[in-house]
């Protein structure tokens, strides 16, 4: 599950007046055509609808953590047939909406704190 980068990381590449994840700058950094809608759909089903941009970013990271936790717990229940999971995208090499747990700037997302 993808999540957004923190507002501090987003400020490193986007203009200050374009602070919208559905705006042209962030859409350019979203490589899945339906990605923003998928994130918003999951977040609005799991949590209350976010009031602000920063709330949406935070909830997207909590949602990413929850989705990964459910997957890992599923694999653990399958022992000894399945012996675990690997994190296949640890960090980002550019500012983008992604599956990673560490942002381009080195900031940890909620997923990385939980996985620690």
Secondary structure, 3 states (H helix, E strand, C coil): CCECCCHHHHCCCCCCCCCCCCCHHHHHCCCCCCHHHHHHHHHHHHCCCCCCHHHHHHHHHHHHHHHHHHHHHHHHHCCCCCCCCCCCCCECCCCCCECCCECCCCCECHHHHHHC
